[in-house]
């Protein structure tokens, strides 16, 4: 029988240590981390998308990486391989999200083959390329996002999550447990 908790033990230990050091309940700390982790993904994706759109940077970056796809396997460095992988993953993400919500120039519910941005016309290629750039940048910032989320979680928990939790318990007529 495998120990499924073993994979998450380092995280549980880190959160337990932060909880003890800051006096923040572990459950609130984990909820705070999850909310902050998502916010540090959504806000930058939107910001980078619109910045890339206003600068016209998405197509230039995606086209530069697309040129790297044509290089032979021997000529590709680890960085180039990672960039190509991020662009491919970003194109799939942009297509999936674009068709689901009707954004990036896609029609909502549209059934389209997984086209590359270079095969897409005008504005659609631009918005998809900007979305790909934003997605790749946020993926590359994952270690920074995790660190920031861990650092801010105790403050966010005390200021936002705990008051909501305690208010909910009072509404339900329950007495909050103290640490």
C-alpha positions as CSV (number, residue, x, y, z in Angstrom):
1,X,0.0,0.0,0.0
2,X,1.4,3.4,-1.0
3,X,1.5,6.4,1.3
4,X,-0.3,9.1,-0.7
5,X,0.4,11.6,2.0
6,X,4.1,11.0,1.6
7,X,4.2,13.1,-1.6
8,X,2.7,16.1,0.2
9,X,4.6,15.7,3.5
10,X,7.2,18.4,2.8
11,X,4.4,20.9,2.1
12,X,2.4,19.8,5.1
13,X,5.5,20.2,7.3
14,X,6.2,23.7,5.8
15,X,2.6,24.9,6.4
16,X,2.6,23.4,9.9
17,X,5.8,25.3,10.7
18,X,4.5,28.6,9.3
19,X,1.2,28.0,11.1
20,X,3.0,27.5,14.4
21,X,5.3,30.5,13.9
22,X,2.6,32.9,12.8
23,X,-0.3,31.7,15.0
24,X,-2.5,31.2,12.0
25,X,-4.7,28.2,11.9
26,X,-3.4,25.6,9.4
27,X,-6.7,25.3,7.5
28,X,-6.9,29.1,7.0
29,X,-3.3,29.2,5.9
30,X,-3.8,26.5,3.3
31,X,-7.0,28.3,2.0
32,X,-5.0,31.5,1.9
33,X,-2.2,29.9,-0.1
34,X,-4.6,28.4,-2.6
35,X,-6.4,31.7,-3.1
36,X,-3.1,33.7,-3.5
37,X,-1.6,31.1,-5.8
38,X,-4.6,31.4,-8.1
39,X,-4.6,35.2,-7.9
40,X,-0.8,35.3,-8.7
41,X,-1.7,33.4,-11.9
42,X,-4.9,35.1,-13.1
43,X,-3.8,38.8,-12.5
44,X,-0.5,38.4,-14.3
45,X,-2.1,36.5,-17.2
46,X,-4.5,39.3,-17.8
47,X,-1.9,42.1,-17.2
48,X,0.7,40.5,-19.5
49,X,-1.9,39.7,-22.1
50,X,-3.0,43.4,-22.4
51,X,0.6,44.7,-22.2
52,X,1.6,42.3,-25.0
53,X,-1.5,43.3,-27.0
54,X,-0.7,47.0,-26.6
55,X,3.0,46.5,-27.5
56,X,2.4,43.9,-30.2
57,X,4.9,41.7,-28.5
58,X,3.0,38.4,-28.5
59,X,3.4,37.6,-32.3
60,X,7.0,38.6,-32.3
61,X,7.9,36.3,-29.4
62,X,5.8,33.4,-30.6
63,X,7.2,33.8,-34.1
64,X,10.8,33.9,-32.8
65,X,10.2,30.7,-30.8
66,X,8.5,29.1,-33.9
67,X,11.7,29.7,-35.8
68,X,13.5,27.6,-33.2
69,X,11.1,24.7,-33.9
70,X,12.7,24.4,-37.3
71,X,16.2,23.9,-35.8
72,X,17.6,20.5,-35.8
73,X,17.5,18.6,-32.5
74,X,21.3,18.9,-32.1
75,X,21.1,22.7,-32.4
76,X,18.5,23.2,-29.6
77,X,19.6,24.1,-26.1
78,X,17.6,23.3,-23.0
79,X,16.3,26.9,-22.9
80,X,15.0,26.7,-26.5
81,X,13.4,23.3,-25.8
82,X,11.6,24.8,-22.8
83,X,10.5,27.8,-24.8
84,X,9.1,25.6,-27.6
85,X,7.3,23.5,-25.0
86,X,5.8,26.6,-23.3
87,X,4.6,27.9,-26.7
88,X,3.1,24.5,-27.6
89,X,1.4,24.2,-24.2
90,X,0.3,27.9,-24.4
91,X,-1.3,27.4,-27.8
92,X,-3.3,24.4,-26.6
93,X,-4.4,26.4,-23.5
94,X,-5.3,29.5,-25.5
95,X,-7.4,27.3,-27.9
96,X,-9.1,25.5,-25.1
97,X,-9.9,28.6,-23.1
98,X,-10.7,30.7,-26.1
99,X,-13.3,28.2,-27.4
100,X,-14.7,27.6,-23.9
101,X,-15.3,31.3,-23.1
102,X,-15.4,32.8,-26.6
103,X,-12.3,34.9,-26.1
104,X,-9.0,35.5,-28.1
105,X,-11.1,35.7,-31.2
106,X,-12.6,32.3,-31.0
107,X,-16.3,31.7,-31.1
108,X,-17.8,30.1,-27.9
109,X,-18.0,26.4,-28.4
110,X,-16.2,26.5,-31.7
111,X,-14.8,23.2,-32.8
112,X,-11.5,23.9,-34.5
113,X,-8.4,21.8,-35.0
114,X,-5.5,22.7,-32.8
115,X,-4.1,25.3,-35.2
116,X,-0.7,27.0,-34.7
117,X,-0.8,30.8,-34.3
118,X,1.0,31.2,-37.6
119,X,-1.9,29.4,-39.4
120,X,-4.5,31.8,-37.8
121,X,-5.7,35.0,-39.5
122,X,-5.0,38.6,-38.3
123,X,-6.5,39.6,-34.9
124,X,-7.0,36.0,-33.9
125,X,-3.3,35.2,-34.4
126,X,-2.4,38.4,-32.4
127,X,-4.7,37.6,-29.5
128,X,-3.7,33.9,-29.4
129,X,-0.1,34.9,-29.6
130,X,-0.5,37.4,-26.7
131,X,-2.3,34.8,-24.7
132,X,0.5,32.3,-25.4
133,X,3.1,34.8,-24.3
134,X,1.1,35.6,-21.1
135,X,0.6,31.9,-20.3
136,X,4.3,31.1,-20.8
137,X,5.4,34.1,-18.7
138,X,3.2,33.1,-15.8
139,X,4.3,29.4,-16.1
140,X,8.0,30.6,-16.0
141,X,7.2,32.7,-12.9
142,X,5.8,29.7,-11.0
143,X,8.7,29.6,-8.4
144,X,8.3,33.3,-7.7
145,X,4.5,32.9,-7.4
146,X,4.8,30.0,-4.9
147,X,7.3,32.0,-2.8
148,X,5.2,35.1,-2.9
149,X,2.0,33.1,-2.0
150,X,3.8,31.4,0.9
151,X,5.1,34.7,2.2
152,X,1.8,36.6,2.1
153,X,-0.4,33.7,3.2
154,X,-0.2,34.4,7.0
155,X,-1.1,38.1,6.5
156,X,-3.9,37.2,4.0
157,X,-5.2,34.6,6.3
158,X,-5.4,36.9,9.3
159,X,-6.9,39.8,7.3
160,X,-9.3,38.0,5.0
161,X,-9.8,34.2,5.5
162,X,-10.0,34.1,9.3
163,X,-12.6,36.9,9.6
164,X,-14.8,35.1,7.0
165,X,-14.3,31.8,8.8
166,X,-15.1,33.2,12.2
167,X,-18.1,35.1,10.9
168,X,-19.4,32.0,9.2
169,X,-19.0,30.0,12.4
170,X,-20.9,32.7,14.4
171,X,-23.7,32.6,11.8
172,X,-24.0,28.9,12.2
173,X,-24.1,29.3,16.0
174,X,-20.9,27.5,16.6
175,X,-18.1,28.5,18.8
176,X,-14.7,28.9,17.0
177,X,-11.9,26.6,18.3
178,X,-8.8,28.4,19.4
179,X,-5.3,27.2,18.5
